[in-house]
């Protein structure tokens, strides 16, 4: 067991070291590795280290065999290593240097049209969220349609963040003031009223803030900006943590008050908030226990699903296949039995666990190697792109990567993918005929990726 402890803590040290190096020394706040690796810390590594130190975070079972911890440790380590190998695998190209001095066509965004569309989406999404919180049964009657409508709220908040931070001066007059006020309300309510999707508008504010700084620095002087100061990064970290706590309080109090039709006592809010903070509920350390359960009940027994749990991403299949369920729901019924058929609950399964249950151990290095390749490709294009449409897509792809590592396949992949699709589509729909040429004589985006004039 000593070897397992050493491997687990070395894995955690490796991940934390990489995150510190990327964020504090390189200032690479928008490197995909930050979001994938922190997502694994958020769901797996804290639970793994806590378990090895003697704590029990299990939701599934009170005890697991020692060999199960051994297998889980190697699975997590393999996922991290193969992701980093995949990210580093693509050969370095000098395409960005070849493009210097050349113009690339990049369509601008019609800000007024985007503001109008965003306002409509935000109002529809917030109203539907209020209705469906009061009438939860409607969600099951209409299958996924209510969820898709309510998920317009984070999409609208992302688009609104772009307008308010980067293009607010383009909205003039009384109409512009009214639109900016509506957009601000959409952003604030999206952060307070949504559950885990509050990450999208919150991150969009951060993303567009630094994009504006880079653009302004490029216009003013053609030299690389200074790297991010520790003070700046810590300021944003404290701000994000504060907003996360506010959102959590809202989830405990405001949302429950709406759904129950009566106000929740302040003492209850305080008690539950303290409990969640004290038990690291903001992290989810029980995900490690879920992986242990998957190893013993699926991988060890050869009882594989062979992709069955992934089919839940196609909701219309449930019309002809009512027994189709996500893996979190499958596990609840597996543990508690058919008595939970009438109880609509399910666990969030980290990708490591779902890959094991469907396709056994080799699927973990394959998936994470492929994920590393995709992340590297996305990041390279981000470094070269000056298109608002691609930047809008990238701004929602990064929190998607975090949530994917944090949640089950349905909640961590399908719904964030819907937000990514709708955000990109709205930016594309509101594109203007104006073409933005790449500015010549200025540093390439590579020079600014890990930098900040402050």
DRENBA-135969 format. One line per 8 residues: number of its first residue (from 1); their letters; for each residue x negated, y, z of N, C-alpha, C. Coordinates in steps of 0.2 Angstrom, whole numbers, plus 5000, padded with zeros to 4 digits. Atoms other than C-alpha are relative to their C-alpha. Layout:
<drenvexs>
NUM = A = X Y Z X Y Z X Y Z; ...
</drenvexs>
This chain:
<drenvexs>
1 = XXXXXXXX = 4996 4994 5000 5000 5000 5000 4996 5006 5000; 5005 4995 5000 4985 5011 5003 4999 5003 4993; 5002 4998 5007 4981 5011 4984 5006 5004 4997; 4994 4996 5003 4999 5016 4980 5001 5007 5003; 5000 4994 4997 4998 5030 4992 4995 5005 4997; 5005 4996 5003 4982 5036 4984 5002 5002 4993; 4998 4998 5007 4989 5035 4966 5006 5005 5000; 4995 4995 5000 5005 5044 4971 4998 5007 5002
9 = XXXXXXXX = 5002 4993 4999 4997 5058 4979 4995 5003 4995; 5004 4998 5005 4984 5059 4966 5004 5003 4994; 4995 4998 5005 4998 5060 4953 5003 5007 5001; 4997 4993 4998 5006 5074 4963 4995 5005 4999; 5005 4995 5001 4990 5083 4964 4998 5002 4993; 5001 4998 5007 4987 5082 4946 5005 5004 4997; 4994 4996 5002 5004 5089 4942 5000 5007 5002; 5000 4993 4997 5003 5103 4954 4994 5004 4998
17 = XXXXXXXX = 5006 4996 5003 4985 5107 4948 5001 5003 4993; 4998 4998 5007 4991 5108 4930 5005 5006 5000; 4995 4994 4999 5006 5119 4935 4996 5006 5002; 5003 4994 4997 4995 5131 4945 4995 5003 4995; 5005 4997 5005 4982 5132 4931 5004 5003 4994; 4996 4997 5006 4995 5135 4917 5003 5007 5002; 4996 4994 4998 5005 5148 4927 4996 5005 5003; 5003 4995 4997 4993 5157 4938 4993 5002 4997
25 = XXXXXXXX = 5007 4998 5003 4976 5156 4928 5001 5001 4993; 4999 4999 5007 4982 5155 4910 5006 5005 4999; 4995 4995 5001 4998 5165 4913 5005 4997 4995; 4996 5003 5006 5007 5153 4901 5007 4998 5003; 4993 5001 4997 5025 5155 4908 5004 4996 4996; 4995 5003 5005 5033 5148 4892 4997 4994 4997; 5003 5006 5002 5022 5133 4890 5005 4994 5001; 4995 5005 4999 5034 5118 4888 4997 4995 5006
33 = XXXXXXXX = 5003 5004 4995 5022 5108 4900 5003 5002 5007; 4998 4997 4994 5027 5119 4914 5007 4997 5002; 4993 5002 4998 5046 5114 4913 5001 4992 5000; 4999 5008 4999 5044 5095 4910 4996 4998 5006; 5003 5002 4994 5031 5093 4924 5003 5002 5006; 4997 4998 4994 5040 5104 4936 5007 4996 5001; 4994 5004 4999 5056 5094 4932 4999 4994 5003; 5002 5007 4997 5047 5078 4937 4999 5001 5007
41 = XXXXXXXX = 5002 4999 4993 5041 5086 4953 5007 5001 5004; 4994 4999 4998 5059 5092 4956 5004 4994 5002; 4995 5006 4999 5067 5075 4955 4996 4994 5002; 5003 5006 4998 5054 5062 4957 4994 5000 5005; 5006 5000 4996 5037 5067 4965 5001 5002 5007; 4999 4999 4993 5044 5075 4981 5003 4994 5003; 4997 5006 4997 5055 5060 4984 4995 4995 5001; 5005 5006 4999 5040 5048 4981 4995 5002 5006
49 = XXXXXXXX = 5005 4998 4995 5028 5058 4992 5004 4999 5007; 4996 5000 4994 5042 5060 5006 5001 4993 5002; 4998 5007 4998 5046 5041 5005 4993 4997 5003; 5007 5003 4998 5027 5036 5007 4998 5003 5006; 5002 4997 4993 5026 5048 5022 5005 4998 5005; 4996 5003 4995 5040 5039 5030 5007 5002 5000; 4993 4998 5000 5056 5048 5026 5004 4996 4995; 4995 5004 5004 5071 5040 5018 5005 5005 4997
57 = XXXXXXXX = 4996 4996 5003 5080 5050 5005 5005 4996 4996; 4997 5004 5005 5089 5035 4997 5008 5001 5001; 4993 5000 5000 5107 5037 4992 5003 4993 4998; 4997 5007 5003 5108 5019 4985 4999 4995 5005; 5001 5006 4995 5100 5007 4998 4995 5002 5005; 5004 4998 4995 5091 5008 5014 4993 4997 5000; 5007 5003 5000 5076 4997 5010 4998 4997 4993; 5002 5003 5007 5066 4992 4994 4993 4996 5002
65 = XXXXXXXX = 5006 5004 5000 5052 4979 4992 4994 5004 4999; 5006 4996 5001 5034 4985 4992 4998 5000 4993; 5002 5000 5007 5031 4979 4975 5004 5004 4995; 4996 4995 5003 5045 4990 4969 4997 5007 5000; 5003 4994 5000 5036 5005 4975 4994 5000 4995; 5006 5001 5005 5020 4999 4965 5002 5001 4993; 4998 4999 5007 5030 4998 4949 5002 5007 4999; 4998 4993 5001 5038 5015 4952 4995 5004 4999
73 = XXXXXXXX = 5005 4995 5000 5022 5023 4955 4996 5000 4993; 5003 5001 5006 5014 5016 4939 5005 5003 4994; 4995 4997 5005 5030 5021 4929 4999 5008 5000; 5001 4993 5000 5029 5039 4935 4994 5002 4997; 5007 4998 5002 5010 5040 4932 5000 4999 4992; 5001 5001 5008 5012 5033 4914 5004 5005 4997; 4996 4995 5003 5026 5045 4910 4996 5007 5000; 5004 4994 5000 5015 5060 4915 4994 5000 4995
81 = XXXXXXXX = 5006 5000 5004 4999 5054 4907 5002 5000 4992; 4998 5001 5007 5008 5049 4890 5003 5007 4998; 4998 4993 5002 5017 5066 4890 4994 5005 4998; 5005 4996 5001 5001 5075 4892 4995 4998 4994; 5004 5003 5006 4992 5064 4879 5004 5002 4993; 4997 4998 5006 5006 5067 4866 5000 5007 4999; 5000 4992 5001 5006 5086 4869 4993 5002 4997; 5007 4998 5002 4987 5086 4866 4998 4996 4993
89 = XXXXXXXX = 5002 5005 5006 4988 5073 4851 4999 5004 4994; 5000 4997 5006 4992 5085 4837 4994 5004 4999; 5006 4996 5001 4976 5092 4829 5001 5007 5000; 4999 4993 5000 4973 5110 4831 5000 5003 4992; 5000 4997 5007 4977 5120 4815 4999 5007 5000; 5001 4993 5000 4972 5137 4810 5005 5004 4995; 4995 4997 5004 4988 5141 4801 5001 5007 5002; 4998 4993 4998 4991 5156 4812 4995 5005 4998
97 = XXXXXXXX = 5005 4996 5002 4974 5163 4807 5001 5002 4993; 5000 4999 5007 4977 5160 4789 5006 5005 4998; 4994 4996 5002 4994 5170 4790 4999 5007 5002; 5001 4993 4998 4986 5186 4797 4999 5004 4994; 5000 4996 5006 4988 5200 4785 5006 4998 4995; 4994 5002 5004 5003 5191 4777 5006 5001 5003; 4993 4999 4998 5021 5195 4778 5004 4993 5000; 4996 5005 5000 5033 5182 4784 5007 5002 5001
105 = XXXXXXXX = 4993 4997 5000 5052 5184 4781 5003 4997 5007; 4997 5002 4994 5061 5184 4798 5006 5005 5000; 4994 4996 5000 5079 5190 4798 5002 5003 5007; 4998 4997 4994 5084 5203 4812 5007 4998 5002; 4993 5001 4998 5100 5202 4822 5004 5006 5000; 4995 4995 5000 5115 5213 4820 5002 5001 5008; 4999 5000 4992 5116 5219 4839 5007 5001 5001; 4993 4999 4999 5134 5226 4838 5004 4994 4999
113 = XXXXXXXX = 4996 5006 5002 5141 5210 4830 4998 4995 5006; 5002 5004 4995 5131 5200 4843 5003 5001 5006; 4997 4998 4994 5138 5210 4857 5007 4999 5000; 4993 5002 5001 5156 5208 4851 5001 4993 5001; 4999 5008 4999 5154 5189 4849 4999 4998 5007; 5002 5002 4994 5145 5187 4865 5005 5002 5006; 4995 4998 4995 5158 5197 4875 5006 4996 5000; 4995 5004 5001 5172 5187 4868 4999 4993 5003
121 = XXXXXXXX = 5002 5007 4997 5163 5170 4872 5000 5001 5008; 5001 5000 4992 5159 5176 4890 5007 5001 5003; 4994 5000 4997 5177 5181 4893 5004 4994 5000; 4997 5007 5001 5184 5165 4886 4997 4995 5005; 5004 5005 4995 5171 5155 4896 5002 5001 5007; 4999 4999 4993 5174 5163 4912 5007 4999 5002; 4993 5001 4999 5193 5163 4911 5001 4992 5001; 4999 5008 5000 5193 5144 4907 4997 4997 5006
129 = XXXXXXXX = 5003 5003 4994 5181 5141 4921 5004 5001 5006; 4995 4999 4994 5193 5149 4933 5006 4995 5000; 4994 5005 5001 5208 5139 4926 4998 4993 5002; 5002 5008 4999 5199 5122 4926 4997 4999 5007; 5002 5001 4993 5192 5125 4944 5006 4999 5004; 4994 5001 4996 5210 5127 4950 5004 4994 4998; 4996 5006 5002 5217 5113 4940 4995 4995 4997; 5005 5005 5002 5203 5100 4940 5003 4994 4995
137 = XXXXXXXX = 4997 5005 5004 5215 5087 4932 5000 5001 4993; 5000 4999 5007 5215 5096 4916 4994 4998 4996; 5007 5003 5003 5197 5091 4913 5001 4993 4997; 4999 5007 5002 5202 5073 4912 5005 4999 4995; 4995 5000 5005 5217 5076 4902 4998 5001 4993; 5003 4997 5007 5208 5085 4888 4993 4997 4999; 5007 5003 5000 5192 5074 4890 4995 5006 5000; 5006 4996 4999 5177 5085 4886 5001 5007 4998
145 = XXXXXXXX = 4998 4993 5003 5186 5100 4878 4999 5006 5005; 5001 4995 4995 5187 5110 4894 4993 5002 5002; 5007 4999 4998 5169 5107 4898 4996 5004 4995; 5003 4997 5005 5164 5113 4881 5001 5007 5000; 4998 4993 5000 5174 5129 4883 4996 5004 5005; 5003 4997 4994 5167 5133 4900 4992 5001 4999; 5007 4999 5001 5149 5130 4894 4998 5005 4995; 5002 4994 5004 5151 5145 4882 4998 5005 5005
153 = XXXXXXXX = 5002 4995 4995 5148 5155 4898 4992 5001 5000; 5007 4999 5000 5129 5151 4899 4997 5002 4993; 5002 4998 5007 5128 5153 4880 5000 5008 5000; 4998 4992 5001 5136 5171 4881 4995 5003 5005; 5005 4997 4996 5124 5175 4896 4993 5001 4997; 5006 4999 5004 5109 5171 4886 4999 5005 4995; 5000 4995 5006 5114 5181 4871 5000 5007 5004; 4999 4994 4997 5119 5195 4883 4993 5003 5003
161 = XXXXXXXX = 5006 4998 4997 5102 5195 4892 4995 5003 4994; 5005 4998 5005 5093 5197 4875 5002 5008 4998; 4998 4994 5002 5104 5212 4871 4999 5006 5005; 5001 4996 4995 5103 5220 4888 4992 5002 5001; 5007 4998 4999 5084 5219 4889 4996 5002 4994; 5004 4998 5005 5077 5220 4872 5004 5005 4995; 4996 4996 5005 5091 5229 4861 5005 5004 5003; 4995 4996 4997 5101 5239 4873 5001 5007 4997
169 = XXXXXXXX = 5000 4994 5003 5096 5255 4865 5004 5000 4993; 4997 5001 5006 5104 5249 4849 5008 5001 5001; 4993 5000 4999 5121 5250 4857 5001 5008 5003; 4999 4993 4998 5126 5269 4858 5007 5002 5000; 4993 4998 4999 5141 5279 4862 5004 4997 5005; 4996 5003 4995 5156 5275 4872 5001 4992 4999; 5000 5007 5002 5158 5258 4863 4994 4996 5003; 5006 5003 4998 5140 5254 4867 5000 4999 5008
177 = XXXXXXXX = 5000 5000 4992 5142 5258 4886 5005 4995 5002; 4995 5005 4998 5158 5247 4887 4997 4993 4999; 5002 5006 5002 5150 5233 4878 4994 4998 5005; 5006 5001 4995 5134 5234 4890 5003 4998 5006; 4997 5002 4993 5145 5234 4905 5003 4993 5000; 4997 5006 5001 5155 5219 4899 4994 4994 5000; 5005 5004 5000 5139 5210 4895 4996 4999 5007; 5003 5000 4993 5131 5214 4912 5005 4996 5005
185 = XXXXXXXX = 4995 5004 4996 5147 5207 4921 4999 4992 4998; 5000 5007 5002 5146 5191 4910 4993 4997 5003; 5007 5003 4998 5127 5188 4915 5001 4999 5008; 4999 5001 4993 5131 5191 4934 5004 4994 5002; 4995 5005 4999 5146 5180 4934 4997 4993 4998; 5003 5007 5003 5137 5166 4924 4995 4998 5005; 5005 5002 4995 5123 5166 4937 5004 4998 5007; 4997 5001 4994 5135 5166 4952 5005 4994 5000
193 = XXXXXXXX = 4995 5005 5000 5149 5155 4946 4999 4993 4997; 5001 5007 5003 5141 5141 4936 4995 4996 5005; 5004 5005 4996 5132 5126 4944 4993 5000 4998; 5007 5000 5001 5115 5121 4938 4999 5004 4993; 5001 4996 5006 5118 5130 4921 4998 5007 5002; 5003 4994 4998 5114 5146 4931 4993 5001 4998; 5007 5000 5002 5096 5142 4926 5000 5003 4993; 5000 4997 5007 5100 5147 4908 5000 5008 5000
201 = XXXXXXXX = 5000 4993 5000 5105 5165 4910 4994 5003 5005; 5005 4998 4996 5092 5167 4924 4993 5000 4997; 5006 5000 5003 5078 5161 4914 5000 5005 4994; 5000 4996 5005 5084 5171 4899 4998 5007 5001; 5002 4993 4997 5082 5187 4909 4992 5000 5000; 5007 5000 4999 5064 5182 4913 4996 5000 4993; 5003 5001 5006 5060 5176 4895 5000 5007 4996; 4999 4994 5004 5067 5192 4886 4996 5006 5003
209 = XXXXXXXX = 5004 4995 4997 5058 5203 4899 4993 5000 4998; 5007 5001 5002 5041 5196 4895 4999 5001 4992; 5000 4999 5007 5045 5196 4876 5000 5007 4998; 5000 4993 5001 5049 5214 4877 4993 5004 5001; 5006 4997 4998 5033 5218 4886 4994 4998 4994; 5005 5002 5005 5023 5208 4873 5001 5004 4993; 4999 4996 5006 5031 5217 4858 4998 5008 5001; 5002 4993 4998 5029 5234 4867 4992 5001 5000
217 = XXXXXXXX = 5008 5000 4999 5010 5230 4870 4997 5000 4993; 5003 5001 5007 5008 5225 4851 5001 5006 4997; 4999 4994 5004 5015 5241 4845 4996 5006 5003; 5004 4995 4997 5005 5252 4857 4992 4999 4998; 5007 5001 5001 4988 5244 4855 4998 4993 4998; 5001 5007 5003 4981 5230 4845 4994 4997 5003; 5005 5004 4996 4971 5222 4859 5004 4995 5004; 4996 5004 4996 4976 5207 4869 5001 5003 5007
225 = XXXXXXXX = 4998 4997 4994 4985 5212 4885 4997 4996 5006; 5003 5003 4995 4979 5208 4902 5004 4994 5003; 4996 5006 4998 4984 5191 4910 5004 5002 5006; 4995 4999 4995 4998 5190 4922 4997 5001 5007; 5003 4999 4993 4994 5196 4940 5004 4995 5004; 4996 5005 4995 4998 5184 4954 5006 5004 5003; 4995 4996 4997 5008 5198 4962 5007 5000 4995; 4995 5000 5005 5019 5199 4946 5004 4993 5000
233 = XXXXXXXX = 4997 5006 5000 5022 5180 4946 5003 4998 5006; 4997 5001 4994 5025 5179 4964 5007 5004 5001; 4994 4996 4999 5038 5193 4963 5006 4996 4996; 4995 5004 5004 5047 5183 4949 5002 4994 5004; 4999 5006 4996 5046 5167 4960 5005 5001 5005; 4995 4998 4994 5054 5176 4975 5007 5002 4998; 4994 4997 5003 5067 5184 4964 5004 4994 4998; 4996 5006 5002 5072 5167 4956 5002 4996 5006
241 = XXXXXXXX = 4998 5004 4994 5072 5158 4973 5006 5004 5003; 4995 4996 4997 5083 5172 4980 5007 4999 4996; 4994 5001 5004 5096 5171 4966 5002 4992 5000; 4997 5007 4999 5096 5152 4967 5003 4999 5006; 4996 5001 4994 5101 5153 4985 5007 5003 5000; 4994 4996 5001 5114 5166 4981 5005 4995 4996; 4995 5004 5004 5121 5154 4967 5002 4994 5004; 4998 5005 4996 5121 5140 4980 5005 5001 5005
249 = XXXXXXXX = 4994 4997 4996 5131 5150 4992 5006 5001 4997; 4994 4999 5004 5143 5154 4978 5003 4993 4999; 4998 5006 5001 5144 5136 4974 5004 4997 5006; 4997 5003 4994 5148 5131 4992 5006 5004 5002; 4994 4996 4998 5160 5146 4995 5005 5002 4995; 4996 4997 5004 5167 5155 4981 5004 4994 4995; 4998 5005 5004 5169 5140 4969 5005 4995 5004; 4996 5004 4997 5176 5129 4982 5007 5003 5003
257 = XXXXXXXX = 4994 4996 4998 5188 5143 4988 5005 5000 4994; 4996 5000 5006 5195 5144 4970 5003 4993 4999; 4997 5007 5001 5197 5125 4968 5005 4998 5005; 4996 5002 4995 5205 5123 4985 5006 5005 5001; 4995 4996 4999 5216 5138 4984 5000 5004 5006; 5000 4996 4994 5211 5145 5001 4992 5001 5001; 5007 4998 4998 5195 5153 5008 4997 4995 5004; 5004 5004 4996 5181 5143 5015 4997 5004 5006
265 = XXXXXXXX = 5002 4996 4994 5176 5149 5033 4992 5001 4999; 5007 4998 5001 5159 5158 5033 4995 4995 5004; 5004 5004 4996 5153 5146 5047 4998 4993 4996; 5001 5006 5004 5155 5131 5035 4995 5001 4995; 5005 4998 5006 5146 5140 5021 4993 5000 5003; 5007 5000 4997 5131 5143 5033 4998 4993 5002; 5002 5006 4998 5131 5126 5040 4998 4995 4994; 5002 5004 5006 5131 5117 5023 4994 5003 4996
273 = XXXXXXXX = 5006 4997 5003 5118 5130 5016 4994 4998 5004; 5006 5002 4996 5106 5126 5030 4999 4993 4999; 5001 5008 5001 5109 5107 5028 4997 4999 4993; 5003 5001 5007 5105 5108 5009 4993 5003 5000; 5006 4997 5000 5090 5119 5012 4995 4995 5004; 5004 5004 4995 5083 5108 5027 4999 4993 4997; 5001 5006 5003 5086 5092 5017 4997 5000 4993; 5003 4999 5007 5078 5099 5001 5005 4998 4995
281 = XXXXXXXX = 4994 5001 5005 5095 5097 4992 4999 5004 4994; 5002 4996 5006 5088 5111 4981 4996 4996 4995; 5005 5004 5004 5076 5097 4975 5004 4994 4997; 4997 5007 5002 5085 5080 4974 4995 4994 5001; 5005 5006 4999 5072 5068 4982 5003 4993 4999; 4997 5007 5000 5085 5054 4981 4999 4997 4993; 5001 5003 5007 5081 5052 4962 4994 4994 5000; 5006 5005 5000 5065 5042 4967 5003 4993 5002
289 = XXXXXXXX = 4996 5006 4997 5077 5029 4977 5004 4997 4994; 4997 5002 5006 5087 5028 4961 4996 4996 4995; 5005 5004 5004 5072 5023 4951 4998 4993 5003; 5001 5006 4996 5068 5010 4964 5005 4995 4999; 4995 5004 5000 5085 5003 4963 5001 4997 4992; 5000 5002 5007 5084 5002 4944 4995 4995 4998; 5005 5005 5001 5068 4992 4944 5002 4994 5003; 4998 5007 4997 5075 4979 4956 5006 4997 4997
297 = XXXXXXXX = 4993 5002 5002 5093 4978 4949 5000 4999 4992; 5000 5000 5007 5089 4980 4930 4994 4997 4997; 5006 5002 5003 5071 4978 4925 4997 4994 5003; 5002 5006 4997 5067 4964 4937 5004 4994 4998; 4995 5006 5002 5082 4954 4932 5001 5000 4993; 4999 5000 5008 5081 4958 4913 5007 5002 4998; 4993 4998 5002 5099 4965 4914 5000 5007 4997; 5001 4993 5004 5096 4979 4901 5006 5002 4997
305 = XXXXXXXX = 4994 4997 5003 5109 4990 4894 4999 5001 4992; 5001 4999 5007 5101 4992 4877 5003 5006 4997; 4998 4994 5003 5106 5009 4874 5008 5002 5001; 4993 4999 4999 5124 5007 4880 5002 5007 5004; 4999 4994 4996 5123 5021 4893 4999 5007 4995; 5001 4994 5004 5117 5033 4879 5006 5002 4995; 4994 4999 5004 5134 5031 4869 5004 5005 5003; 4996 4995 4996 5142 5042 4882 5000 5007 4997
313 = XXXXXXXX = 5001 4994 5003 5135 5056 4872 5005 5002 4994; 4994 4999 5005 5149 5053 4859 5006 4999 5003; 4994 5001 4996 5164 5057 4869 5006 4997 4997; 4995 5003 5003 5176 5052 4856 5001 4993 5000; 5000 5008 5000 5171 5034 4857 5004 4998 5006; 4996 5002 4994 5180 5034 4874 5007 4999 4998; 4993 5001 5002 5196 5035 4865 5002 4993 4998; 4999 5007 5002 5194 5018 4858 4996 4995 5004
321 = XXXXXXXX = 5004 5005 4996 5182 5011 4871 5000 5004 5007; 4999 4997 4994 5189 5017 4888 4995 4998 5006; 5005 5002 4995 5176 5007 4898 4993 5003 4999; 5007 4997 5001 5161 5017 4891 4999 5005 5005; 5002 4996 4994 5152 5026 4905 4993 5002 4999; 5006 4998 5000 5137 5036 4908 4996 4995 5006; 5004 5004 4996 5123 5027 4918 5001 5001 5007; 4999 4998 4993 5126 5037 4934 5006 4997 5003
329 = XXXXXXXX = 4993 5003 4998 5144 5031 4934 4999 4992 5001; 5001 5007 5000 5138 5013 4930 4997 4998 5007; 5003 5002 4994 5127 5013 4945 5004 5000 5006; 4995 4999 4994 5140 5019 4957 5004 4994 5001; 4996 5006 5000 5151 5005 4952 4996 4994 5002; 5004 5005 4999 5137 4993 4953 4998 4999 5007; 5002 5000 4993 5132 4998 4971 5007 4999 5004; 4994 5000 4996 5150 5001 4978 5005 4995 4998
337 = XXXXXXXX = 4995 5005 5003 5160 4989 4967 5006 5003 4997; 4994 4997 5003 5177 4991 4959 5004 5004 5004; 4996 4996 4996 5184 5000 4974 4999 5007 4998; 5002 4993 5002 5176 5016 4967 5003 5001 4993; 4997 4999 5007 5186 5014 4950 5004 5007 5000; 4995 4994 5000 5198 5028 4956 4996 5006 5003; 5004 4994 4997 5184 5039 4963 4995 5002 4995; 5004 4997 5005 5176 5050 4950 4994 5003 5002
345 = XXXXXXXX = 5007 4998 4998 5158 5051 4956 4995 4996 4996; 5005 5003 5003 5142 5047 4948 4993 5003 5002; 5007 4997 4998 5123 5049 4951 4997 5003 4994; 5004 4997 5006 5111 5059 4941 4994 4996 5000; 5005 5005 5001 5098 5047 4934 4994 5004 4997; 5005 4997 5003 5081 5054 4930 4998 4996 4994; 5001 5003 5006 5075 5049 4912 4996 4993 5001; 5004 5006 4999 5062 5036 4919 5005 4995 5002
353 = XXXXXXXX = 4996 5005 4998 5076 5027 4927 5005 4997 4995; 4995 5002 5006 5088 5027 4912 4996 4996 4995; 5004 5003 5005 5074 5022 4900 4999 4993 5003; 5001 5007 4997 5070 5007 4912 5006 4996 4999; 4994 5004 5000 5088 5001 4913 5002 4998 4993; 4998 5001 5007 5090 5002 4894 4995 4996 4996; 5005 5003 5005 5074 4997 4886 4993 4998 5003; 5005 5003 4996 5062 4991 4900 4994 5005 5000
361 = XXXXXXXX = 5006 4996 4998 5044 4997 4904 4997 5004 4994; 5003 4996 5006 5037 5001 4886 5003 5006 4998; 4996 4994 5002 5051 5014 4883 4997 5006 5003; 5002 4994 4996 5043 5026 4896 4994 5003 4996; 5006 4997 5003 5026 5029 4888 5002 5002 4993; 4998 4998 5007 5034 5029 4870 5004 5007 5001; 4995 4994 5000 5048 5042 4875 4995 5006 5002; 5003 4994 4997 5036 5054 4885 4994 5002 4995
369 = XXXXXXXX = 5005 4998 5005 5022 5053 4871 5004 5004 4995; 4996 4996 5005 5036 5058 4858 5002 5007 5003; 4998 4994 4997 5042 5071 4870 4994 5005 5000; 5006 4996 5001 5024 5078 4871 4999 5003 4993; 5001 4998 5007 5023 5079 4852 5005 5005 4998; 4995 4995 5001 5039 5088 4851 4999 5007 5003; 5001 4994 4997 5035 5101 4864 4994 5004 4997; 5006 4997 5003 5018 5104 4856 5002 5004 4994
377 = XXXXXXXX = 4998 4998 5006 5026 5107 4840 5005 5007 5001; 4996 4994 4999 5039 5119 4847 4996 5006 5003; 5004 4995 4997 5026 5129 4857 4996 5003 4994; 5004 4997 5006 5015 5131 4841 5005 5005 4996; 4996 4996 5004 5030 5138 4832 5002 5007 5003; 4999 4994 4996 5034 5150 4846 4994 5005 5000; 5006 4996 5000 5016 5156 4846 5000 5004 4993; 5001 4996 5007 5018 5161 4827 5006 5004 4998
385 = XXXXXXXX = 4994 4997 5002 5036 5166 4826 5001 5007 5003; 4998 4993 4998 5043 5184 4827 5008 5000 4999; 4993 5000 5002 5061 5178 4823 5004 5000 5006; 4996 5000 4994 5074 5183 4836 5004 4993 5000; 4996 5006 5000 5084 5167 4830 4996 4994 5003; 5004 5006 4997 5070 5155 4834 4998 5002 5008; 5001 4998 4993 5066 5165 4850 5006 4998 5005; 4994 5002 4997 5084 5163 4855 5000 4992 5002
393 = XXXXXXXX = 5000 5008 4999 5083 5144 4852 4994 4998 5005; 5006 5002 4995 5066 5143 4862 5002 5002 5007; 4998 4997 4993 5073 5153 4877 5005 4995 5003; 4996 5005 4997 5086 5139 4880 4997 4993 5000; 5003 5006 5000 5075 5125 4875 4996 4998 5006; 5005 5001 4994 5063 5127 4890 5004 4998 5006; 4996 5003 4994 5077 5126 4904 5003 4993 4998; 4998 5007 5002 5084 5111 4894 4995 4995 5002
401 = XXXXXXXX = 5005 5005 4998 5068 5102 4896 5000 4999 5008; 5000 5000 4993 5068 5106 4915 5006 4995 5002; 4994 5003 4998 5086 5100 4917 5000 4993 4997; 5000 5007 5003 5083 5084 4906 4996 4996 5005; 5004 5004 4996 5070 5079 4918 5003 4999 5007; 4997 5000 4994 5081 5083 4933 5006 4996 5000; 4993 5003 5000 5097 5075 4928 5001 4994 4996; 4998 5006 5004 5106 5060 4920 5000 5002 4993
409 = XXXXXXXX = 5000 4999 5008 5107 5058 4901 5006 5005 4998; 4995 4996 5002 5124 5066 4900 5000 5007 5002; 5001 4993 4998 5122 5081 4911 4993 5003 4999; 5006 4997 5001 5104 5083 4908 4998 5001 4993; 5002 5000 5007 5103 5081 4889 5006 5003 4996; 4995 4998 5004 5120 5083 4881 5003 5007 5001; 4998 4994 4999 5127 5098 4889 4995 5006 4999; 5005 4995 5002 5111 5108 4888 4999 5000 4993
417 = XXXXXXXX = 5001 5000 5007 5109 5103 4870 5006 5004 4997; 4994 4996 5003 5127 5110 4867 4998 5008 5001; 5002 4993 4999 5120 5127 4875 4995 5002 4995; 5005 4999 5005 5105 5126 4864 5003 5001 4993; 4997 5000 5007 5115 5123 4848 5005 5006 5000; 4996 4994 5001 5128 5137 4852 4996 5006 5000; 5004 4993 4999 5115 5150 4857 4997 5001 4993; 5004 5000 5006 5105 5146 4841 5005 5002 4994
425 = XXXXXXXX = 4995 4999 5005 5121 5146 4830 5002 5008 5001; 4998 4993 4999 5127 5163 4838 4995 5005 4997; 5005 4996 5003 5110 5171 4834 5000 5000 4993; 5000 5001 5008 5110 5164 4816 5006 5004 4997; 4994 4997 5002 5128 5170 4814 5000 5007 5000; 5001 4993 4999 5124 5187 4819 4994 5003 4997; 5006 4998 5004 5109 5189 4808 5002 5006 4996; 4998 4994 5005 5108 5205 4798 4996 4999 4994
433 = XXXXXXXX = 5004 5001 5007 5101 5207 4780 4993 5003 5001; 5007 4997 4999 5086 5217 4787 4995 4995 5001; 5005 5005 4999 5070 5207 4786 4994 5004 5004; 5006 4997 4996 5056 5210 4799 4994 4997 4997; 5006 5003 5002 5039 5208 4791 4995 4999 5006; 5005 5000 4995 5025 5202 4802 4995 5006 4999; 5004 4994 5000 5015 5217 4807 4993 4998 4999; 5007 5002 5001 4997 5217 4800 4996 5005 5004
441 = XXXXXXXX = 5005 4996 4996 4982 5223 4810 5001 4999 5007; 4999 5001 4993 4990 5217 4826 4998 4993 5002; 5002 5007 4998 4984 5202 4836 5006 4995 4999; 4995 5006 5001 4993 5185 4833 5004 4999 5006; 4997 5001 4994 5006 5180 4845 4996 4995 5005; 5004 5004 4996 4993 5167 4851 4996 5004 5005; 5004 4996 4995 4984 5182 4859 5004 5002 5006; 4996 4997 4995 4999 5187 4869 5004 4994 5004
449 = XXXXXX = 4996 5005 4997 5006 5170 4874 4999 4999 5007; 5001 5001 4993 4997 5169 4890 4998 5006 5003; 5003 4994 4998 4995 5187 4893 5006 5005 5002; 4995 4995 4998 5004 5202 4900 4996 5007 5002; 5004 4993 4999 4999 5221 4900 4999 5002 5008; 5000 4999 4993 5002 5221 4919 4994 4996 5003
</drenvexs>
